[in-house]
């Protein structure tokens, strides 16, 4: 863990290991945030923590399986058939109430794997290396890289290419079903349907 992330934990658990200046900054942040150790959480965070998202949302969505937290506990995601195309069943006896289970979309894919996908997509679109490195957060130490710079034209071409791929993906999903129980996706699908309806004579 980077030192910057260890500092709060050390201040709470081993304050003698933290420099006075660092301890003062962390204690001020604790005060500003109103953190109370062991206190009740007043409300849920606005988004999932990275590990929770990867474990309980991303991985089941791409593999069709909930993770194995103990031997023999890995299990398919139970699915209710309504509303179409289905939503995960929750709570006790979910498997018994399920109509089906999710099928894998991309077995073994991880959130980090999307970085590989994005790099490959950029390569396929003919994106300049200097822009790819910038988007990926990579540093090219070669001499030639010192003379290459990202231009507005590069960004525009990449934006157009990514937008075209995104719209093609929405069209492919729309061909499967014009609605989704996922609010954000349902809005995108409805917007796409409305746009097509408005251009018809």
N, C-alpha and C positions, 0 to 999 in steps of 0.2 A: 504494500500500500504506500502511495506517495506520502512524504512527510507532511504535506499540507492537509491530508485527510486523516493522518494519525493524531495530529495535534489536539482536536476536540476530545477524542477518546482518552488521550493521555492526561489532559487537564481534569477530566472526570474521574479517571481511575488511577493515574500515577502522576499527580501534579509535580512531584519532585523531579521528574525527568524532563520537564518543560522549562525553557528559558523564561525569565520573568516577563519580558516584553511580549512574548507569544502568549503566555498564560493570561496576561492582562487583556489582550485583544480577544481571545476566545471567551473569557468571562464577560467582556462587554457585549459580544455577539449573543451570548446566552441570555443576558439581561434584556437586550433589545428585542430578541425573538420571543421572550416570555417563556423560555423552556423551563419546565419543572421535571427533574428526574423522577421517573416512576409515576408521573401525573397522568391523568386521563387525557386522551386525545380529543380536543374539542370538536374537530371535524376531520373528515377524510381529506387526504391530499388531492390536489386538482388532477393528478395523473398517477399512473402506476410507477412504483420504483422499478428500476431497470431489471433486476433479477426476477421480481414478481411478474413483470410483463412477459419476459422471455419464458418463464416456467409455466404460467397459468393461462396465457393468451396466445403468444406467438407460436410456441412449440405445439400445443394442441391443434392450432389452426392449420399448420403445415403438415403435421404428421398424422393427425386424426386420433392421437393418444394423449391422455393425461400422463404426467411424468411418474416415474417409479421413485417413491420416497422411501420405500422399504421393499424387501424381497417379495415378489409376486403381487405388487400393488399397481404396476402399470396397467392401465385399462383404457379401452376406447372411449371417446367422448360420446355419451348418450345424447340423442337428438330427438326433440319433439318435432313432429311433422308440420305443425301449424304454429305460427304463420309460415307459409312457404317462403323460402326454401329450407326452413327449419332453424331452431335455436337450441342451444345446449340445455339439457334437463339439469336442474339443480336440486340439491337437498337429498334427504334420506330416501332410499328406494328409487333414485333417478333412473337406474338401469332398467328397473321393472316397468317404469312408466314410459320409457323411450320407444319411439317408433323405428328408429334406425340409429346408425352411428356415422360420424364423419369419416370420409375417406381421405387418405393422404393427398396433399397437393404437391409437396416437395419434401419427401422424407429426408431427414438429416439437416435441413436448412436451419440456420441460426440467424439472429439479428445481424451478427458480424458478417455472415455469408452474403447479406445484401450489399455490403461494400464491394465484395468481389463481383456481384451481379452488376452494380452500378459502373464499376470500372470497365467491365466487359461491354456494357451497353455503350459507354462513351467511345471505346475502341471501335465498335461497330459503326458508330456515327461519324468516325473520322475526326474526333476531337483532338485538338493540338495537345501535345504532352504537357506543356506548361500549364494549361487550364486543368487538365486531369489531375496533375500533382496538387494544384491549389485546392481543388474540390475534395481530394482525398486527404489533404493535410500532410502530404509528403514533401520532403525537401530534396531536391536534386542538386548535389554538390558539384556536378560536372561543369567544365568551362563553358560548354555550349549553352547550358541552362542560364548562365549569367547574362547572356545576350538575348534571351527570349522573354517576352513580356505578354501578359494577357491583355487583349484588346476588346473593346465593346463588340466588335464584329464576331469574335470568337464566342463570346457569351451569348449573343443573339442566335447564332447558328446552333449552338448546343441547346438553348432554350426551345427553339423551334423543333429540333429533333426529338427532345424528351417529351414535349407537348404532343407531338404526333403519335408517339408510342403510347402515352397515357390515354389519349382519346381512342386509339385502337383497342386498348385493353378494356375501356368502359364499353365500347361497342360490342366486344366479345362477351362481356358479362351481361349486357342488355339482351343479347340474343338468347341467353339461357333463361332469363326471367326478368321482367321489367320492374320488379320490386325486390326489396331486401329488408330484413328485420334490423339490420345495422343502419342506424339513422343517417349517418354521414353518406354511406353508399346509396341508400334509398333516395336521398336528396339529389345526388349526382345522376342517378338513373332517371328520376322524374324530370330533372332539368334537361337531360338529353332527349327524352321523349317529347317534352314541350317544344324544344327547339325544332325537332323534326316536324312536329304537327304544324307549327307556325309558318313553315316555308312551303307547305303543300298548297297548291292552287285551290 
